[in-house]
């Protein structure tokens, strides 16, 4: 790390600390492989970011002819207390939805019930195996979304999330325990983004479909405001669980520059709504991107 890199990272760490955040960030230039980050190898529960590897796994099986993308799945009436606050979990009656459309719901609106219907087709261990076959290390998928649900989001739960971590990154809440949760690091997630945006072991049609799904995401309140413009395209996915706020994405500039970005953060403030923290995530990621692009 150069002196200028170190000075920037030091300033950004201080800004995050002042806001009650710790973070793992990485920005990589996909043309040159140059990168800059803050603790990019730290593992964290990844919450709904897991839906990106899930999409890769499902579409890989579609590509192999083992799943029919037009095949219809019956999804039971929703249970929002355990499967999320949007999408199919809010339906009052069973629904029949095609696999391709479940993928759209899972990535565009982060529909947990849609994701779990897909996990029934490709179990968590198989998702991890498909990632390993594609050369992606550092992401481990252990459970469906229904096992993330059921944790209250009130102040007591936020306080428990903040205070119950062990020195070895275990946690009283299994959803936040890196030995039991779906986990990844900023570096591993950027590796996955690079494999989706550049030629890799992931089939080209699979990668193209995942890119299109990420471009269609409507949840982009964190990094999106700092990376969306008339001169760039931002494709992304968010992840949220108690005091964890994440987003990963790729910005494609009109001049041909393409940068993968991962921001994984943990808050020490016991509040579910923290718009200032989300805005800071975007500023930190953008500062790393601009430093790398201008170097």
Backbone bond lengths (Angstrom), bond angles and torsions (degrees), N, CA, C in turn:
res aa  C-N    CA-C-N  psi(-1)  N-CA   C-N-CA  omega(-1)  CA-C   N-CA-C  phi
1 X - - - 1.461 - - 1.522 109.56 -
2 X 1.327 117.58 127.98 1.456 121.22 -179.40 1.525 110.29 -72.57
3 X 1.328 115.18 168.03 1.466 119.47 178.55 1.518 111.10 -60.96
4 X 1.326 117.46 -40.98 1.473 119.61 -179.52 1.524 110.64 -67.69
5 X 1.342 117.21 -37.25 1.465 120.12 175.17 1.525 110.27 -60.66
6 X 1.339 115.31 -46.86 1.461 120.18 -176.89 1.527 111.23 -63.50
7 X 1.326 117.22 -39.66 1.471 119.37 179.11 1.523 110.55 -64.37
8 X 1.333 117.14 -43.38 1.461 119.75 179.24 1.524 110.92 -63.31
9 X 1.328 116.75 -47.01 1.462 119.73 -179.41 1.522 110.60 -60.91
10 X 1.324 117.61 -39.83 1.461 120.47 177.51 1.516 112.32 -61.41
11 X 1.333 117.03 -43.81 1.472 120.54 178.36 1.523 111.07 -63.43
12 X 1.309 116.42 -42.34 1.461 119.50 -177.64 1.525 111.40 -69.77
13 X 1.321 117.01 -37.45 1.476 119.40 174.81 1.522 110.66 -58.17
14 X 1.324 116.11 -43.05 1.466 120.63 -178.93 1.523 110.76 -64.37
15 X 1.333 117.01 -41.07 1.464 120.13 178.06 1.527 111.24 -62.63
16 X 1.313 116.30 -42.61 1.462 119.98 178.31 1.534 110.48 -63.44
17 X 1.325 116.42 -44.12 1.465 120.06 -179.45 1.520 111.19 -62.46
18 X 1.322 117.44 -40.09 1.468 120.92 179.03 1.527 111.44 -61.74
19 X 1.329 117.04 -28.38 1.464 121.86 179.79 1.529 112.64 -92.49
20 X 1.330 116.66 5.43 1.461 120.23 -179.65 1.513 113.65 77.73
21 X 1.325 117.38 23.94 1.457 121.72 -177.44 1.522 111.51 -115.37
22 X 1.309 115.79 144.96 1.454 121.80 160.11 1.521 105.50 -114.76
23 X 1.324 116.02 152.39 1.450 116.98 -174.02 1.510 113.70 -149.55
24 X 1.319 114.17 153.39 1.455 123.28 172.30 1.518 106.36 -121.50
25 X 1.324 116.59 113.30 1.464 122.47 -174.76 1.523 109.45 -125.99
26 X 1.332 115.91 148.66 1.454 120.46 170.62 1.520 108.69 -152.66
27 X 1.332 115.07 134.35 1.464 122.24 172.64 1.517 107.11 -123.53
28 X 1.334 116.53 130.19 1.471 121.37 -178.95 1.526 110.08 -128.50
29 X 1.318 115.11 132.11 1.461 121.87 172.22 1.531 106.84 -78.28
30 X 1.332 117.38 114.47 1.455 119.89 -174.43 1.517 113.18 -75.13
31 X 1.317 117.98 -10.05 1.462 120.59 175.37 1.522 111.82 -84.90
32 X 1.324 116.22 -41.23 1.472 120.10 -174.50 1.527 113.65 -107.11
33 X 1.341 117.29 -14.01 1.469 123.92 -174.95 1.524 113.20 70.53
34 X 1.349 118.01 5.11 1.466 119.58 173.37 1.523 108.22 -66.86
35 X 1.338 116.24 148.34 1.455 119.22 -177.11 1.524 110.54 -152.30
36 X 1.329 114.60 162.13 1.458 121.97 174.71 1.522 107.07 -147.95
37 X 1.327 115.66 141.77 1.449 117.73 -177.40 1.511 113.21 -157.73
38 X 1.327 113.57 177.59 1.462 123.60 175.75 1.530 106.62 -125.35
39 X 1.323 117.38 112.91 1.471 122.41 -179.61 1.531 111.81 45.68
40 X 1.324 119.14 53.21 1.466 120.62 -172.44 1.523 115.08 -71.16
41 X 1.337 117.74 -12.69 1.461 119.61 -177.23 1.527 113.45 -99.67
42 X 1.333 117.35 2.94 1.454 120.41 178.80 1.529 109.95 -72.62
43 X 1.325 117.38 128.63 1.461 121.70 178.82 1.516 110.79 -83.20
44 X 1.330 115.58 145.87 1.461 121.74 -178.17 1.517 108.98 -147.52
45 X 1.345 117.91 150.37 1.466 118.63 167.11 1.526 108.79 -58.45
46 X 1.333 117.10 136.78 1.467 119.17 -170.77 1.517 114.13 -105.96
47 X 1.343 117.60 -0.39 1.473 120.75 175.31 1.536 110.21 49.59
48 X 1.326 117.71 -131.74 1.465 120.84 -173.54 1.522 114.38 -74.04
49 X 1.328 118.37 -5.97 1.468 118.71 171.74 1.518 110.63 -59.63
50 X 1.334 117.48 -22.26 1.462 120.99 -179.34 1.526 111.78 -61.70
51 X 1.331 116.67 -18.04 1.472 118.70 -178.19 1.524 112.27 -69.74
52 X 1.320 118.10 -19.26 1.472 119.66 175.33 1.528 110.22 -71.68
53 X 1.349 120.25 -53.13 1.466 118.15 174.38 1.521 112.89 -60.05
54 X 1.327 117.95 -34.37 1.464 120.66 176.39 1.522 110.50 -59.56
55 X 1.331 117.46 -44.98 1.462 121.05 178.87 1.526 110.86 -62.18
56 X 1.337 116.38 -41.11 1.468 119.76 177.38 1.529 110.05 -59.29
57 X 1.331 116.77 -43.82 1.454 120.77 -177.06 1.529 111.67 -67.11
58 X 1.326 116.70 -45.90 1.468 120.02 -179.41 1.520 110.15 -63.12
59 X 1.333 116.59 -46.89 1.461 119.98 -177.92 1.529 111.75 -68.55
60 X 1.311 117.63 -28.63 1.472 120.11 174.87 1.527 110.23 -64.40
61 X 1.333 116.71 -37.75 1.463 119.81 177.75 1.531 111.41 -74.82
62 X 1.326 116.62 -31.60 1.465 118.79 172.32 1.521 109.34 -63.10
63 X 1.336 115.80 -45.68 1.472 121.57 179.17 1.530 110.86 -58.09
64 X 1.328 116.82 -38.76 1.467 121.47 -178.25 1.527 112.53 -80.93
65 X 1.328 117.38 -2.72 1.458 120.65 179.94 1.510 114.70 81.04
66 X 1.326 117.26 12.86 1.463 120.87 -178.29 1.521 112.76 -91.11
67 X 1.318 116.98 -18.63 1.470 123.01 175.38 1.519 107.34 -131.03
68 X 1.317 116.58 140.55 1.463 122.33 176.12 1.527 108.52 -94.14
69 X 1.330 116.67 115.10 1.459 119.46 -179.28 1.516 113.09 -61.02
70 X 1.341 116.73 -26.24 1.465 120.79 178.17 1.522 112.04 -88.85
71 X 1.327 116.55 -4.19 1.459 119.79 179.86 1.515 111.14 -64.76
72 X 1.321 115.80 142.51 1.465 121.60 -174.04 1.526 110.04 -99.83
73 X 1.330 115.61 133.85 1.460 123.48 178.49 1.521 108.38 -112.58
74 X 1.317 117.45 135.75 1.471 119.85 174.00 1.521 108.98 -90.19
75 X 1.308 114.94 124.19 1.465 121.72 -178.51 1.525 107.70 -108.82
76 X 1.322 116.88 127.54 1.460 121.65 -177.38 1.518 111.01 -65.88
77 X 1.327 115.97 162.40 1.466 120.78 175.56 1.518 109.77 -55.19
78 X 1.335 115.74 147.47 1.455 121.18 -168.75 1.509 115.50 -71.97
79 X 1.332 114.08 157.80 1.461 123.53 172.36 1.518 106.70 -131.95
80 X 1.351 117.85 80.53 1.471 120.38 -172.62 1.513 113.96 -59.84
81 X 1.332 117.59 -23.65 1.462 118.41 -179.92 1.518 111.75 -67.12
82 X 1.347 117.58 -20.30 1.460 118.98 -178.48 1.520 113.43 -120.46
83 X 1.340 117.80 -12.23 1.459 118.59 -174.76 1.521 113.35 -126.88
84 X 1.323 118.75 12.65 1.450 118.99 173.12 1.513 113.72 111.59
85 X 1.315 114.50 174.30 1.458 120.62 -171.45 1.515 113.38 -106.08
86 X 1.333 118.39 3.01 1.456 119.04 -177.16 1.519 110.28 -139.62
87 X 1.337 115.43 164.36 1.450 120.67 174.16 1.511 113.77 76.64
88 X 1.321 116.03 -143.35 1.455 121.82 -172.37 1.523 113.00 -62.87
89 X 1.320 117.83 -26.17 1.463 120.10 179.69 1.524 112.04 -63.83
90 X 1.338 117.32 -18.92 1.459 121.70 178.16 1.529 113.11 -92.28
91 X 1.331 116.38 -5.42 1.458 119.41 178.98 1.530 109.84 -68.37
92 X 1.324 116.69 142.03 1.462 121.41 -179.70 1.527 112.02 -94.00
93 X 1.332 116.32 -8.21 1.460 120.64 -177.37 1.526 108.83 -137.10
94 X 1.342 117.55 155.70 1.468 119.47 176.81 1.523 111.18 -57.25
95 X 1.311 115.57 149.03 1.464 120.81 -179.55 1.522 109.53 -130.34
96 X 1.327 115.65 147.64 1.464 121.45 176.01 1.526 107.31 -109.53
97 X 1.335 116.05 117.04 1.459 121.38 -171.61 1.531 109.21 -131.45
98 X 1.327 116.98 136.00 1.465 121.17 177.83 1.527 110.27 -70.24
99 X 1.327 115.31 151.81 1.465 121.34 179.52 1.526 110.84 -55.31
100 X 1.337 117.73 -45.64 1.465 120.51 179.48 1.522 111.85 -57.54
101 X 1.336 116.52 -37.55 1.458 119.93 -178.70 1.527 111.50 -77.14
102 X 1.326 117.09 -31.11 1.466 119.54 173.32 1.526 110.24 -62.19
103 X 1.328 116.82 -38.65 1.464 120.39 176.66 1.523 110.68 -61.26
104 X 1.326 116.40 -44.38 1.463 119.39 178.39 1.528 110.75 -59.98
105 X 1.326 117.73 -47.30 1.463 120.78 -178.75 1.533 110.97 -62.27
106 X 1.325 116.74 -41.11 1.462 120.36 -177.41 1.522 112.13 -64.50
107 X 1.331 116.96 -38.30 1.459 119.26 -177.15 1.518 113.12 -93.98
108 X 1.320 119.18 -35.87 1.461 120.10 -175.42 1.519 111.97 -74.92
109 X 1.338 117.57 -43.11 1.470 119.46 -178.41 1.523 111.49 -118.91
110 X 1.341 116.74 9.80 1.466 123.01 178.62 1.529 111.65 57.31
111 X 1.321 116.37 45.64 1.456 123.49 -177.54 1.529 109.35 -73.54
112 X 1.340 116.57 111.91 1.458 120.70 -178.27 1.517 112.40 -68.96
113 X 1.341 117.66 -37.74 1.467 120.01 179.83 1.528 110.46 -64.85
114 X 1.332 116.65 -39.23 1.464 120.31 176.23 1.519 110.37 -63.53
115 X 1.340 116.74 -42.91 1.464 120.30 178.54 1.527 111.05 -61.43
116 X 1.329 117.28 -41.22 1.456 118.97 -179.16 1.523 112.18 -67.77
117 X 1.330 117.80 -33.09 1.462 119.81 173.98 1.530 110.31 -62.55
118 X 1.324 116.75 -34.90 1.464 121.16 176.68 1.530 111.28 -73.84
119 X 1.343 116.82 -37.23 1.467 119.40 176.14 1.530 111.01 -63.42
120 X 1.340 117.40 -27.89 1.463 119.29 175.77 1.529 110.77 -66.81
121 X 1.331 117.13 -25.40 1.467 121.67 177.04 1.524 111.99 -84.77
122 X 1.326 116.13 -39.22 1.471 121.76 -179.76 1.532 106.97 -129.79
123 X 1.316 118.75 98.27 1.462 121.67 -175.99 1.532 112.28 -62.11
124 X 1.338 116.90 159.48 1.466 120.77 -177.48 1.528 114.61 -51.03
125 X 1.334 117.56 -44.60 1.470 119.04 -178.64 1.523 111.16 -62.83
126 X 1.329 116.60 -33.72 1.461 119.73 178.73 1.522 111.10 -71.40
127 X 1.338 117.20 -34.44 1.461 120.15 176.06 1.528 109.53 -61.31
128 X 1.333 116.39 -46.24 1.468 120.02 177.87 1.523 111.11 -60.24
129 X 1.333 117.07 -42.80 1.466 120.36 -179.33 1.527 111.56 -63.40
130 X 1.321 116.97 -39.25 1.468 120.48 178.78 1.523 110.27 -65.67
131 X 1.338 117.56 -38.70 1.467 120.40 175.52 1.524 110.58 -62.06
132 X 1.335 116.83 -44.39 1.465 119.71 -179.18 1.529 110.43 -62.90
133 X 1.336 116.40 -40.91 1.467 119.56 178.79 1.524 111.53 -62.35
134 X 1.342 116.21 -28.48 1.462 120.84 178.75 1.525 112.16 -86.49
135 X 1.340 117.18 1.86 1.459 120.96 179.01 1.507 114.80 85.38
136 X 1.337 117.87 12.98 1.466 121.34 -179.39 1.519 109.18 -94.58
137 X 1.310 116.71 114.98 1.469 122.59 177.12 1.522 108.96 -106.75
138 X 1.313 116.08 162.62 1.461 120.02 172.06 1.512 115.14 89.78
139 X 1.345 118.37 -2.15 1.459 122.60 173.15 1.521 106.73 -118.18
140 X 1.337 116.88 125.18 1.460 121.50 178.46 1.520 108.68 -125.51
141 X 1.330 115.71 126.36 1.471 121.96 -178.88 1.524 107.56 -107.71
142 X 1.336 116.19 122.11 1.465 120.62 -172.74 1.522 113.98 -118.95
143 X 1.321 118.23 -21.60 1.465 118.62 -173.44 1.524 110.89 -153.51
144 X 1.332 117.22 157.77 1.461 120.49 175.33 1.514 111.40 -75.91
145 X 1.324 116.45 177.86 1.457 120.75 -176.73 1.525 112.42 -69.28
146 X 1.317 117.96 -28.32 1.470 119.60 -178.00 1.521 111.58 -61.28
147 X 1.328 117.49 -24.13 1.454 120.23 178.05 1.528 112.25 -82.66
148 X 1.324 117.23 -9.95 1.463 121.58 172.37 1.516 109.89 -85.61
149 X 1.345 116.64 -31.36 1.457 121.63 -178.06 1.508 111.28 -71.09
150 X 1.330 115.31 175.64 1.440 121.52 177.54 1.508 114.27 86.75
151 X 1.341 117.69 -0.33 1.460 120.96 176.35 1.515 109.11 -96.99
152 X 1.335 119.40 120.97 1.463 120.06 -178.43 1.517 110.89 -64.51
153 X 1.332 115.88 151.29 1.460 120.04 -178.10 1.524 111.95 -105.36
154 X 1.345 117.72 19.38 1.450 120.04 -178.25 1.528 110.11 -79.45
155 X 1.332 114.53 -178.33 1.467 119.18 -174.74 1.527 112.20 -63.55
156 X 1.334 117.16 -35.79 1.459 119.89 179.15 1.523 111.08 -62.23
157 X 1.332 115.81 -44.99 1.461 119.22 178.90 1.521 111.16 -64.42
158 X 1.339 116.63 -40.18 1.460 119.66 177.82 1.524 110.46 -61.61
159 X 1.330 116.73 -41.77 1.460 121.04 -179.76 1.525 110.78 -65.07
160 X 1.337 116.39 -41.60 1.458 120.30 177.64 1.522 110.32 -63.79
161 X 1.319 116.87 -41.34 1.461 120.45 179.62 1.513 111.26 -59.16
162 X 1.332 115.93 -39.73 1.465 120.93 -177.16 1.524 111.92 -74.46
163 X 1.333 116.80 -39.04 1.462 119.74 -168.39 1.509 116.45 -98.83
164 X 1.338 118.24 -6.88 1.466 119.23 -171.30 1.519 113.74 -103.59
165 X 1.332 118.34 13.58 1.461 120.58 177.99 1.522 109.95 -78.10
166 X 1.337 116.19 142.23 1.454 120.99 176.84 1.526 109.91 -93.84
167 X 1.324 115.23 167.94 1.468 119.67 -179.54 1.520 111.50 -62.54
168 X 1.331 117.05 -27.77 1.457 120.79 -179.83 1.506 113.73 -92.08
169 X 1.349 117.33 16.49 1.466 125.08 178.70 1.523 112.94 70.68
170 X 1.332 117.04 16.07 1.451 119.81 166.65 1.517 109.38 -74.46
171 X 1.337 116.76 175.87 1.458 119.31 -177.87 1.521 109.53 -161.40
172 X 1.362 115.75 146.08 1.452 119.44 176.20 1.522 111.76 -64.43
173 X 1.330 117.59 -28.75 1.456 121.56 174.91 1.527 108.24 -90.05
174 X 1.335 118.39 117.01 1.467 119.09 -175.65 1.522 113.12 -59.96
175 X 1.357 116.68 -28.10 1.467 119.61 -179.90 1.523 112.10 -65.24
176 X 1.346 117.30 -20.60 1.459 122.04 -177.81 1.524 112.68 -109.68
177 X 1.311 117.06 6.01 1.467 122.48 -178.90 1.522 108.39 -92.47
178 X 1.327 117.43 117.97 1.463 119.85 -175.09 1.526 112.74 -67.01
179 X 1.337 118.21 -13.84 1.457 119.97 176.35 1.523 112.00 -85.81
180 X 1.347 117.21 -10.39 1.472 120.33 -177.54 1.519 113.38 -125.75
181 X 1.311 118.03 -19.85 1.463 121.68 -174.04 1.529 111.27 -87.93
182 X 1.327 115.23 169.53 1.466 120.85 165.25 1.527 106.68 -71.17
183 X 1.320 117.33 125.34 1.459 119.24 -172.16 1.527 111.76 -131.16
184 X 1.323 114.11 160.45 1.455 121.75 174.40 1.510 108.86 -169.24
185 X 1.304 115.69 169.76 1.462 121.75 176.05 1.519 108.73 -117.41
186 X 1.313 116.12 164.75 1.462 119.41 175.96 1.525 110.23 -57.88
187 X 1.331 117.30 -40.67 1.464 119.85 -179.22 1.532 111.04 -64.81
188 X 1.322 117.00 -44.75 1.462 119.71 -178.97 1.522 111.22 -64.43
189 X 1.324 117.13 -38.37 1.456 120.28 179.60 1.526 111.34 -69.83
190 X 1.326 117.06 -36.49 1.463 119.69 174.60 1.531 110.20 -67.51
191 X 1.341 117.12 -36.51 1.466 119.47 174.55 1.528 110.53 -58.64
192 X 1.336 116.68 -41.51 1.459 120.51 178.34 1.527 110.72 -64.85
193 X 1.325 117.13 -44.16 1.466 119.81 177.83 1.524 110.92 -61.09
194 X 1.331 116.80 -42.07 1.465 119.41 178.62 1.528 110.73 -61.29
195 X 1.336 117.02 -40.04 1.457 120.43 179.03 1.521 112.00 -66.49
196 X 1.324 117.28 -24.78 1.467 121.22 178.57 1.521 112.61 -85.48
197 X 1.330 117.08 -25.19 1.473 120.19 -175.75 1.526 113.45 -103.81
198 X 1.309 117.53 -10.39 1.462 120.67 178.30 1.529 108.38 -131.02
199 X 1.332 118.47 160.79 1.465 119.80 -179.56 1.529 111.63 -55.82
200 X 1.332 116.04 133.77 1.459 120.77 -175.42 1.519 108.80 -157.80
201 X 1.333 115.70 -172.24 1.460 120.44 178.15 1.523 112.22 -72.65
202 X 1.312 117.80 -12.93 1.471 120.29 175.22 1.524 107.98 -75.32
203 X 1.331 118.68 127.03 1.471 120.05 -179.11 1.526 111.86 -54.45
204 X 1.330 116.27 142.58 1.468 121.18 -173.71 1.521 112.37 -58.78
205 X 1.340 117.98 -37.99 1.460 119.05 -179.11 1.524 111.45 -70.86
206 X 1.329 116.59 -32.35 1.469 120.56 175.76 1.524 109.94 -66.36
207 X 1.327 116.35 -49.78 1.461 120.33 -179.96 1.519 111.09 -59.59
208 X 1.328 117.12 -42.53 1.462 120.02 -179.33 1.512 112.49 -62.85
209 X 1.312 116.56 -39.92 1.472 119.90 179.19 1.523 111.10 -67.36
210 X 1.339 117.87 -41.31 1.468 119.84 178.38 1.524 110.31 -64.15
211 X 1.326 117.14 -41.22 1.468 119.57 177.30 1.534 110.40 -58.56
212 X 1.328 116.73 -44.78 1.466 120.13 -179.88 1.519 111.10 -63.35
213 X 1.322 117.61 -40.29 1.464 120.43 178.50 1.526 110.91 -63.90
214 X 1.326 117.30 -40.70 1.459 120.10 179.51 1.523 111.51 -69.26
215 X 1.336 117.39 -33.24 1.467 119.41 175.17 1.523 110.94 -63.62
216 X 1.339 116.56 -28.59 1.459 120.53 -177.79 1.506 114.59 -86.55
217 X 1.335 118.79 1.73 1.463 120.21 -179.82 1.523 110.93 -62.14
218 X 1.328 116.23 134.46 1.471 119.89 178.35 1.522 111.94 -98.64
219 X 1.336 118.46 -5.22 1.460 122.43 179.53 1.527 108.13 -99.60
220 X 1.314 116.55 96.55 1.464 120.90 -175.40 1.524 110.74 -143.53
221 X 1.344 115.06 42.08 1.459 119.94 -175.73 1.525 113.58 -82.61
222 X 1.323 118.24 -8.54 1.458 120.47 -175.53 1.524 111.48 -96.31
223 X 1.303 116.61 -74.25 1.458 119.78 -179.71 1.523 112.02 -87.00
224 X 1.311 116.89 -26.10 1.458 121.09 -175.06 1.518 115.39 -51.27
225 X 1.343 119.56 -47.07 1.465 119.09 -178.89 1.522 113.81 -58.79
226 X 1.326 117.87 -24.84 1.461 120.91 -179.42 1.525 113.08 -94.16
227 X 1.328 117.29 -8.50 1.458 119.37 -176.84 1.528 113.71 -123.54
228 X 1.314 117.73 -3.67 1.457 121.00 -179.86 1.519 109.97 -97.63
229 X 1.331 116.76 129.11 1.461 121.24 176.79 1.518 108.87 -158.33
230 X 1.328 116.50 173.11 1.466 120.35 176.19 1.523 112.11 -67.89
231 X 1.338 116.26 -16.72 1.467 120.22 -177.27 1.524 112.42 -106.52
232 X 1.335 117.30 14.32 1.459 119.55 179.74 1.524 109.89 -153.75
233 X 1.319 115.46 160.55 1.465 122.41 175.97 1.512 108.25 -119.65
234 X 1.323 116.47 131.48 1.457 121.56 -179.20 1.526 108.82 -115.37
235 X 1.328 117.02 122.35 1.466 123.79 178.75 1.519 106.94 -118.75
236 X 1.340 118.04 128.68 1.461 117.48 -166.72 1.520 113.46 -155.41
237 X 1.322 114.00 172.42 1.466 123.02 172.20 1.509 108.28 -150.34
238 X 1.341 116.27 135.03 1.461 121.87 176.94 1.523 110.90 -99.08
239 X 1.324 114.95 163.62 1.457 121.74 173.11 1.514 108.89 -145.98
240 X 1.334 116.96 132.66 1.466 121.58 -176.32 1.513 109.58 -138.86
241 X 1.323 117.11 131.66 1.459 121.82 174.37 1.521 108.56 -155.71
242 X 1.343 115.34 110.44 1.456 121.32 -178.89 1.522 110.42 50.23
243 X 1.343 118.52 -113.31 1.467 119.35 -175.72 1.533 112.94 -92.35
244 X 1.324 117.20 12.27 1.470 121.58 177.83 1.526 109.58 -100.59
245 X 1.331 115.28 131.36 1.466 121.32 176.25 1.528 107.68 -133.28
246 X 1.321 115.93 118.75 1.460 120.93 -175.23 1.523 110.44 -127.91
247 X 1.317 115.91 158.80 1.454 121.80 164.38 1.521 108.76 -158.42
248 X 1.325 115.14 140.95 1.459 121.44 172.71 1.523 108.33 -126.66
249 X 1.327 116.22 152.81 1.455 117.98 178.78 1.514 112.02 -175.75
250 X 1.315 114.13 175.79 1.469 121.83 177.26 1.518 108.14 -130.00
251 X 1.330 115.75 129.86 1.461 121.27 175.46 1.525 107.90 -104.41
252 X 1.335 115.74 128.34 1.465 122.89 178.94 1.521 108.22 -115.06
253 X 1.331 116.19 114.00 1.455 121.93 -176.75 1.523 111.16 -88.37
254 X 1.315 115.28 152.57 1.466 120.13 179.05 1.526 112.46 -59.56
255 X 1.328 116.78 -28.68 1.466 119.45 -178.90 1.531 112.57 -80.31
256 X 1.329 117.27 2.68 1.457 121.53 177.26 1.507 115.37 101.86
257 X 1.324 118.40 -10.57 1.453 120.84 178.02 1.520 111.27 -68.65
258 X 1.339 116.14 136.73 1.457 121.77 179.64 1.529 107.84 -133.73
259 X 1.334 116.35 123.86 1.460 121.86 -175.21 1.530 109.70 -129.89
260 X 1.323 115.58 130.01 1.460 121.51 173.56 1.521 108.99 -92.04
261 X 1.330 115.97 140.19 1.463 121.93 -173.82 1.523 109.27 -134.28
262 X 1.326 116.63 134.44 1.463 121.31 172.11 1.521 108.79 -132.68
263 X 1.325 115.84 133.73 1.466 121.95 177.86 1.523 108.13 -134.94
264 X 1.330 116.12 112.65 1.462 122.25 178.59 1.521 107.19 -117.59
265 X 1.320 117.76 119.87 1.467 119.15 -176.21 1.519 111.98 -129.01
266 X 1.330 113.19 155.71 1.459 122.41 177.63 1.523 107.56 -132.19
267 X 1.331 115.85 130.87 1.469 120.53 -176.53 1.521 111.16 -103.14
268 X 1.320 115.72 145.06 1.466 121.89 173.09 1.519 111.31 -100.60
269 X 1.326 116.95 9.78 1.469 122.53 179.54 1.520 108.13 -101.00
270 X 1.345 118.90 121.90 1.460 120.70 -175.94 1.532 112.95 -80.38
271 X 1.310 115.79 71.13 1.467 121.01 179.21 1.518 108.53 -145.78
272 X 1.344 116.12 136.07 1.460 120.02 -179.53 1.521 111.70 -73.75
273 X 1.327 117.44 -38.25 1.464 121.95 -178.86 1.521 109.14 -98.52
274 X 1.337 116.61 114.39 1.468 121.58 179.97 1.524 109.05 -137.91
275 X 1.335 117.25 70.67 1.474 119.12 -178.64 1.515 113.57 -60.72
276 X 1.327 117.44 -31.97 1.470 118.50 179.46 1.523 110.88 -67.19
277 X 1.329 117.02 -37.55 1.462 120.39 178.08 1.527 110.40 -65.61
278 X 1.329 116.56 -39.28 1.460 119.86 179.53 1.524 110.82 -67.18
279 X 1.326 116.52 -38.19 1.464 119.72 177.21 1.523 110.55 -65.79
280 X 1.325 117.17 -37.71 1.469 120.35 178.60 1.530 111.02 -65.96
281 X 1.324 117.44 -38.01 1.462 119.78 175.65 1.524 110.59 -53.44
282 X 1.330 115.33 -46.16 1.455 119.56 -179.72 1.508 112.80 -63.94
283 X 1.334 116.60 -41.15 1.468 119.61 -179.29 1.522 111.60 -66.39
284 X 1.337 116.16 -40.09 1.467 119.57 179.28 1.529 110.11 -64.78
285 X 1.328 116.68 -46.87 1.468 119.97 179.63 1.522 110.89 -61.87
286 X 1.331 116.73 -40.86 1.460 119.77 -179.15 1.533 110.98 -67.36
287 X 1.327 116.76 -38.29 1.466 119.57 178.89 1.536 110.65 -62.77
288 X 1.332 116.80 -40.89 1.464 119.91 177.25 1.531 110.25 -64.88
289 X 1.322 116.78 -43.52 1.461 121.13 178.37 1.522 111.78 -60.19
290 X 1.330 116.74 -47.88 1.461 119.93 -176.98 1.519 111.16 -65.23
291 X 1.328 116.30 -38.63 1.474 119.99 178.60 1.520 110.17 -62.38
292 X 1.335 115.96 -43.92 1.458 120.40 -179.58 1.527 110.89 -67.23
293 X 1.326 116.36 -42.06 1.466 119.99 -176.37 1.528 111.09 -68.80
294 X 1.325 116.95 -32.48 1.456 121.08 -176.70 1.523 113.34 -86.67
295 X 1.341 115.89 -10.35 1.478 118.70 -174.85 1.524 111.78 -67.11
